[in-house]
Amino acid sequence: MTPLTPIQPPGSDASSPHSAWPTGSLLGRARKGIAAPAPETISVGDLTVVYGSALLDSPEMALLARRGTVALGDVLNGPGRPVEAYWDAARDGFAEAWLVLRLAERHPSGDADARIWVTGVIRPDEARDDLRLLTRVNRLWSDLLQMRIDLLFEHKPEASGAAEE
């Protein structure tokens, strides 16, 4: 049986131990001594959006995440409480790119440091279609709202005022 060897990208030097690492990956950048872009943070009203460094490393993925932020703004429509969105990019086991979106807000307990969050992944082809993107972001927001409702009921004080005898 023939041993497996790593596939070398075109034009790479097979003798270099780091040549198989793409420059676009964070690990590849670290091995080559190239700094990753710093995360970018923007705030619009109650929404704070962070674009991660892996996302900013890919102009196409960054553009899709910005489209997702517009869709998120349409879904939120001013929730009246601070919401945080964290966009980043990741690759699955087949080296396919995915957008990663984590929505977070303050825990209903009122603790300023506690957060509840949900995370979802969005394929780039879904992010290119306005309706599918809106649907995916809406589902993620609905999941966060459901988590918030569940926690509110969990921490709800027992009803008093039972009939006195």
FIPA-233137 format. One record per atom (N, C-alpha, C): x, y, z. Coordinates in steps of 0.001 Angstrom, whole numbers, plus 500000, padded with zeros to 6 digits. Example, Ala and Ser with C-alpha at 12.3 -4.5 7.8 and 13.67 -1.06 7.14 Angstrom:
! residues 2
513190494310507800
512300495500507800
513200496700507800
512850497750507080
513670498940507140
512900500030507870
***
This chain:
! residues 165
500842498824500000
500000500000500000
500889501242500000
500529502220499206
501297503456499080
500964504393500226
501988504950500911
501694505892501996
501104507185501439
500259507814502238
499663509085501847
500658510205502061
500681511126501145
501543512293501284
500679513534501182
501075514591501872
500277515816501785
500302516385500376
499186516954499984
499089517599498670
499729518973498772
500613519262497854
501286520555497836
500537521495496908
500295522730497343
499662523686496441
500569523987495254
499985524358494112
500803524666492938
501814525757493249
503017525557492795
504070526560492968
504704526552494335
504388525574495179
504982525561496508
506267524745496479
507097524982497446
508357524268497587
508114523063498484
508120521864497922
507822520650498672
508867520364499746
510065520962499638
511097520694500639
510878521496501919
510102522560501863
509847523376503048
508799522701503921
509046522583505230
508065521924506098
506769522701506238
506769523975505909
505575524797506082
504922525154504748
505404524589503668
504894524997502365
503460524564502126
502997523518502803
501627523047502582
500593523923503289
501033524792504175
500102525645504904
499749526853504072
498468527044503787
498086528220503001
498306529493503796
498665530529503101
498886531813503755
497606532347504372
496450531999503811
495183532519504290
494741531975505631
495254530835506073
494819530300507356
495602530976508477
494984531044509656
495667531668510784
496909530887511171
496812529557511168
497973528744511494
499050528927510443
498650528977509171
499613529202508103
500298530547508239
499544531565508599
500130532893508803
501118532864509959
500735532208511052
501617532155512220
502912531431511876
502815530341511129
504015529588510765
504916530390509845
504341531267509038
505140532065508112
505501533432508696
505041533716509908
505360534984510547
504574536158510004
503418535915509414
502580536982508856
501486537287509876
501317538528510217
500299538906511200
498903538807510599
497984538284511382
496582538217510970
495953539590511167
494950539919510379
494289541208510569
493612541267511938
493596542435512520
492951542601513825
491439542552513652
490727541986514624
489266541991514534
488739543424514434
487640543583513748
487034544894513527
485714544949514286
485483546017515028
484257546167515804
483528547426515363
482205547293515138
481370548447514829
480141548395515727
479594549545516028
478373549623516825
477364550494516106
476121549991516049
475010550743515459
473843550600516419
473542551667517123
472462551603518109
472776550583519197
471854549636519403
472040548600520418
472837547406519907
473204547405518634
473910546276518034
475404546555517951
476196545646518516
477648545691518382
478055544493517548
478813544734516483
479227543672515574
480745543578515579
481244542350515724
482680542092515661
482926541172514472
483831541580513596
484248540750512476
485607540161512842
485684538842512934
486904538156513350
488013538220512321
489216537934512778
490386538042511909
490380537013510778
489894535797511022
489842534805509944
488865535258508860
487805535912509255
486824536423508307
487427537551507474
488105538469508130
488679539623507431
489808539222506498
490330538015506699
491393537512505840
490862537143504450
489551536999504323
488935536643503049
487963537744502648
488294538534501638
487406539632501234
485994539163500879
485877538007500213
484551537514499843
483737537167501086
484345536470502054
483633536088503267
483278537336504087
484170538317504114
483891539556504848
482693540282504236
482617540299502915
481488540927502239
480184540194502570
480219538864502585
479028538087502913
478598538335504361
479553538466505260
479219538751506657
478598540142506798
479079541086506039
478492542434506082
477051542398505557
476800541581504538
475416541390504065
474581540767505177
475182539828505902
474494539201507023
474179540189508128
475049541159508330
474809542181509343
473608543042508960
473475543343507680
472306544093507208
471038543276507464
471086541980507147
469931541111507394
469620541045508885
470658540980509708
470470540949511159
469805542228511642
470212543370511107
469570544635511462
468095544639511117
467753544033509976
466344543939509582
465564543039510538
466188541960510985
465528541019511892
465358541624513281
466401542274513780
466359542815515146
465380543966515266
465434544899514330
464516546027514329
464440546711515692
465592547002516275
465652547705517553
465089546920518718
465812545897519209
465274545068520279
465131545787521615
465739546970521755
465628547719523003
466603547270524079
467489546356523753
468532545923524685
469781545609523867
470960545716524469
472189545477523710
472288544043523190
472649543924521918
472866542630521280
474252542669520641
474980541565520767
476312541465520177
476287540385519102
476922540672517977
477057539697516891
478540539519516607
478973538275516577
480362537944516286
480392537132514993
480949537708513950
481086537015512668
482508536518512531
482682535323512023
484011534819511698
483874533788510589
484980533286510134
484989532265509081
485684531028509617
485256529881509119
485875528615509516
485825527679508318
486596526612508415
486587525582507378
486224524260508027
485440523474507295
485063522162507818
486131521134507450
485863519881507729
486821518818507457
487109518603505979
486271519161505119
486479519053503677
487084520332503106
487556521204503979
488185522482503615
487209523445502951
485904523259503189
484918524196502665
484721525325503665
484625526538503150
484484527721503999
483050527870504492
482903528333505719
481606528601506337
481682529933507060
480570530640507101
480452531812507968
479974531322509326
480518531883510364
480099531544511722
479532532809512351
478326532706512864
477676533849513520
477282533452514931
477750534220515895
477344534038517291
476608535298517720
475383535110518182
474599536214518734
474612536096520247
474792537208520913
474853537188522371
474138538404522931
473623538232524136
473048539346524880
473213539068526360
472921540082527154
473074539953528599
472120538885529137
472602538148530098
471794537101530742
470596537749531427
469406537123531359
468214537714531981
468323537892533495
469312537263534125
469473537409535578
469868538829535955
470345539605534970
470733540986535238
472214541157535497
472954540064535633
474394540129535844
475041540739534601
475714541860534791
476280542598533657
477349541803532912
478010540871533589
479083540109532951
478610538797532339
477409538351532683
476902537075532169
476234537273530818
476478536350529903
475911536413528560
475224535096528227
474200535188527400
473649534004526763
473955534151525282
474191533045524600
474521533138523194
474096531883522456
473962532058521158
473723530961520228
474697531144519072
475101530037518500
476041530068517386
475479529258516236
475618529787515044
475180529081513849
476209529229512751
476136528325511804
477013528400510635
476158528602509392
476695529347508463
475979529686507234
476909529413506061
476438528634505120
477228528376503923
477285529639503075
478383529853502362
478481531047501509
477353531154500484
476894530022499921
475807530115498938
474513530579499602
474320530259500877
473146530758501595
473269532258501835
474485532712502090
474702534135502358
474568534985501096
474690534371499944
474540535116498688
473072535309498310
472193534506498869
470758534572498580
470076535355499705
469486536508499377
468919537388500406
467887536688501287
466986535953500692
465928535299501462
466477534202502374
467388533391501847
467972532325502665
468804532899503803
469543533978503520
470346534621504558
469445535191505652
468396535873505251
467452536433506205
466820535329507057
466487534213506425
465896533083507144
466872532503508161
468121532318507777
469118531742508699
469371532667509893
469509533958509623
469741534922510708
468507534996511609
467324534974511030
466089535018511802
465963533792512708
466320532619512200
466272531404513021
467229531495514201
468397532026513944
469376532150515026
468877533134516094
468304534246515650
467742535223516583
466587534596517365
465753533819516696
464646533133517369
465167532165518425
466259531469518119
466859530557519099
467335531318520338
467923532492520128
468381533287521272
467194533786522095
466140534223521418
464943534660522137
464324533514522934
464286532325522335
463739531170523045
464570530838524274
465886530942524146
466758530699525292
466474531726526389
466310532972525985
466008534038526948
464682533761527658
463654533368526911
462346533064527509
462461531904528478
463163530852528074
463347529692528953
464033530091530256
465051530935530160
465761531372531365
464894532273532242
464074533100531617
463180533960532400
462179533120533195
461613532098532564
460674531237533269
461374530408534340
462607530040534080
463379529260535043
463656530067536305
463902531357536141
464233532232537275
463029533016537790
461851532713537289
460650533443537685
460320533128539141
460107534167539953
459756533914541349
458387533232541421
458229532383542429
456958531681542605
455844532687542816
454712532424542243
453564533329542364
453073533308543809
452917534498544363
452381534585545713
450943535056545622
450282535113546725
448902535565546710
447944534396546603
448383533254547085
447477532103547084
446305532425548000
445215531824547751
443994532088548533
444258531848550010
443978532862550800
444176532726552247
442914532151552863
443125531329553857
441965530704554502
441537531474555688
***
